[in-house]
């Protein structure tokens, strides 16, 4: 297994574990929102957070699909490539 394949395996495992935890957080958030609505309180902030969590989950799934179909690592991993720093343009403050 070469270095890129190793990074792909690590990234895949990390995405899967994040998805599992995110699913748990989404479920807990839905329970909170339901309780707030049941009590007749304003649940707008709870619903907004639920939407953001769902959007985050969607992005994680898209990243995982990209990794599985293309075999390309997301840009997040570019800092681990020693050649990337030499080829990267200098940032200006």
Secondary structure, DSSP 8 states (H G I E B T S, - for coil): --HHHHHHHHHHHHHHHHHHHHHHHHHHHHHHHHHHHHTT---HHHHHHHHHHHHHHHHHHHHHHHHHHH----GGGGGG-HHHHHHS-----
